[in-house]
């Protein structure tokens, strides 16, 4: 059935002759599927939420592609077959590129962030990993971040058994973090939403590619902050971004605030030492607020 769907949407009969399992993800199974002439990247998942998760991912990739600012694998088809949800994407051979490709990505990310958007949020909810990510639209970024990002993750952490001091200190931060935005002009931008090194690649021709998005319209600093969370990118990436789109002086403090969301999400997904990391980040922000 999947082969038939690919054939219908591409207008050419497709019979898979190669199926190569691909690694790199912790939520979905991934495959390179080809007929000897064309290859596709296929994700599958048996989770009940996977169908809507893949629908949102396809919509995000289509919107990112439509900007013309940065390369993404184009969505081909999504749906269900044989009891599994699936997402079929353009297959892009990746490899090489190094810091030069990331320098190009820095400029292209700035170009993406310069495109004005009409509101904060998005036209639909999606997921961050497999965690629901509510995106109800609005004009107040601080309220959005308080209710649909930090507050949502803190409530989820309590339901997952991570209350106590994390909850108490987190609630203090929710009341006060707006002070970190004093004098900063907030402008909605289309964000990748999950932009760490594992979701960035480079084609064999040297073109940077981003994938696995969790898109919404928000403060551009949230995207840039996450690039620094898990090891960071080379300095040439940041220099290229700042040259194209300078950063506000308050970014270092807000970077911690934005990355707290992802650390809380990792706590809710994986547990472990992420609770201690989240508590330290909250304490650092509260200390900076005085």
SULRAMO-V944447 format. One line per field, one symbol per residue. psi: psi as a letter, one per 30 degrees, with the letter a starting at -180 (. if undefined). A space follows every 50 residues. Layout:
psi: ???
This chain:
psi: eeeeeeeeffgkkkjkfkjjkkaflgelkkkjklgfekklkkklkfkefe eeeeeeeeeeeeeeeffgekklkkkellbkkhgkklkklkkjklkaeafe efeeeeeeeeeeffjklflkblfllaljbgkkjkhkllfjeeeeeeefde eeeeeeeefgghbbeeeeeeeeeeefffffgkgkjkkkljkefhilffgk aklffgkkkkahlillkakffeeeefffeifllleeeeeeeeeejlllfg eeefeeeefeeeeeeeefefbbffeeeeeeeeeeeeeef.
